[in-house]
Amino acid sequence: MPHSTAKTPAIGRSQWLTIGLGALMALGLFAGNAKAEEFQRTITITGQGQVSVKPDIAVVDSGVVTQAKTAAEALAANTEAMQSVFAALKNLGIEDRDMRTSQFSVNAMHTRPERGEAARISGYQVSNLVSVTLRDLDRVGEVLDRLVSNGSNELRGIRFQVEKPGPLMDGAREEAVKDALRKAKIYVAAAGVALGPVLTINEHGGGGRPQPMFARAMAMESSDVPIAAGEQTLSTSVTLVIGLE
């Protein structure tokens, strides 16, 4: 028996064009809906927070500066005086971990030249400074007196610090977030919208500045040196990104 073969109607060019346009329109609508879903109104706001705490350590920068005609003489005199300073600190019970050489230098000193003359070397200066960490603030005056009494003729300053500010910073962080939320509520109320969820929180900086006291230890003769540690401010700031409803 003869077999009949049915032919599938061919799709014309115009039909392919119609199908293609339909597909593009569908993709366009899908992309538009996706973008609409991705778009979200937000507000970005920054808040600050701080807490005041009492310092628990003091860092004293002190040492010896010597001058002489030759570098060798200036260095020898400086070494002898610094050995006395370190011995005094050890006698006070200062541990090795709390003593660190912070500066050492040997510099030539020059004369002031007359007109038409070149400057000449008039001598040498040796500077040797040590940073001492004191964990008992009640002993700061005593340590200063002992340093000066044992050859220190240079006091660069005293810095009061908080040794471990991390846990104490939590209070400042809480205040910073509250401050940011307070501001955000003011803005959205004025704009007639409502706050949604907090999307991101970023912290910036944080910490406290040491409180420096500067002086020159040239003629302190009393062990009752008046020293006031005061308080130190620990601060931080946070930036919140909050959705809007």
N, C-alpha and C positions, 0 to 999 in steps of 0.2 A: 504494500500500500504506500502511496506517496505521502511523505511527511510534510506538513505545512510549517513554515517558520515564521513566527511573529516578530516583527521589527519594532524595537523600542523607539518611540518618536524622538528625534534629535532635538536637543535644546538649542533654541536659536540664540543669536547674539543678544537680542533685546532681553530675553529671559535671563541670561547670565548677568546682564547689567542690573536687572531688577533684584536678583538674588544678592548681588554684591552690595548694592545700595542698602538693602534691608539689613545685611550683616553689619555694615558700618554704622547704621543708625542704632542697632542694638548695642554695639560696643560703645558708642558714644553715650547712650543713656546709662549703661553700666558704669562707665568711668565717671560720669557726672554724679551718679548716686554715691559712688565710692568717695569722691572728693567732698561731697556734702556731709557724709558720715565722718570723714577725717577732720573736717574743720570744727574747731571748738574754741569758743570765746574764753579768753583767760585774762587774768590780771597778774602782773609781776610787781611785787612789793618788797622793800627791804626794811628790816627792823634792827634796832640796836639794843643791847643789854649790857649791864655792868654790875659788878658787886665790889664792895670794899672789904679788904681783908688785911690782917696784920702781917707784916713780913716776919719770916722765921729765921732768916740768915742775913748776914752782912758780909760783904766782900770789901776788904781793905786793900788798896793799891799803895804800897809803900816801898821804899828802898833807899839806895845810897847814890849820890852823885859826887864824884871827886874830880879835881883838876890838878894838873901838874905840868912841868916843863916837857916831860917826855911821856909817851904812851905807856911805857913800862912802869914808870913811877905812879901814874894815875891808876893803872890797873892793879898794882900791888896794894895801894891804899884802899881801893874799892873792895878788893877781895878780902882784906883783913876786916873791914867794917861789915861786909855782908856776912862773913862767918859769925860775927858777933850777933847779928840780927837773927840768923837762922837758929843759933844756939838759944837765944832768948825765946823764940817762938816754941822751940821744942820744950824748954823748961816750963812754958805755960800750958803744956799738954796739947799743943796743936799737932794733929796727925799729919803725916807726910802727904796724904791724899788731899789735904786742904791747903797745901802750899805749892804754888806754881810760879815759875819765872815768867813774867809777862812781857818784859822788855830788857834787852841788853844791847848796848851800843858803845862804840868808841869813835869819837869825832874830834877832828882837829879844830882848834880855835884860831881865829885870824885877827890880826890887828886891823884897825881902821886905817886904810891907806890915805896918805896925804896926796894932794893934787899932783898928778904925774907919776905917782909911785904905785907899785903893785902891792897887794896885801901879802903880809908875811905870816907864817905860822908862829903863834905866840905860845902855844901849849896844846894840851889834849884834855878832853873830858870823857870820863867813863860813867855811864849810867846803867844801874842794875836795879830793876824793880821786881817785886814779888807780889802776887795776888794771894791774899790770905782769906779763906772762908771761915767765918766765925758762926758757930751754931748756937751759941749762947749770947744773945744780944746784950745781956747785962754785963758782959765782959769787954765790950768794945772800948770803953774808956781805959780800962786796965791795959789792954793790948796796945793801944796807941801810946800810952805812957811808956810801956816797956820797950817799944820799938825806938822811940826817940831817945830814951835813956841808953840804948845800946848801939847807937851809931846811925840810925836812920835819919836822914836830913831832907827827905823828899816824901811828901804825902800827896798822891795824885787824886785821891778821893775815896769816899765810902759809898757803896751801893747797897741799899736794902732791897731784898728780893724775897719772893716766895719760892721755896725750893721745888715743890711739886704742885704747880697750879692746876693740873689737869682736873682732879675731882672738884676743885673749887669753881672751875669754869662752868659747871653744870647749871648753877644758879643764873649766871649771865646768859647762857643759851636759852633757858626757859623765858627769861625776860625779853630776849630778842625776838623769839617766836610770838610772844604775846603782843609785843609792840607792832610787829608786822601785821598780825591779824586785826589789831585795833585800827590801824591805818586803812587796811583793806575794807573793813566794814564802813568806814566813813565814806570812802570813794564810791562803793557800790550803792550805798543809801542815796548819795547825791545823784547817781546816775540812774536810779530806779530799777536796778537789777539785784539779783541775789547771789550770794556766794555759794559755790559748789565745793567739791572736795579739793584738798591740797594735793597737787600733782607732784611737785618736787620741792625739796628743801636743800639749799646750798649754804654752807657756812664760809665766812670770809675772815681770814686773820684769826684774831683771838690772842689773848695773853695780856700781860701787864708790863708796863715800863718800870725798870728799876728806878728807885728814887736815889739820885746821886747827891752826895755832899762833897764839895771841893774845898780843899784847904792846902796850905803849905806847912808842913810840920817842921818848922824851924826853931820854935822856942816854946814848946808845950812842956810845962814843968810839973803840972799837977796830975795825979792819977784820977781825979774827979772831973775828967773831961766831959762836959755836958753833951750828950748825944740823944736825939729823939728820932725813933724809927717811924713814928706816925702810921699811916695806913697806905696801902697800895690798891689801886683800882685795876681790876681785871675786866676786860671788855671784849665783846665780840659782836659780829653782825651776821644776819642770815638773810637770804633772798628766797622768798616763796613764790612759786607759780601756782595760782589757784584758779580752778575752773569757775565759770559763771553760768548760772542757770537762767 
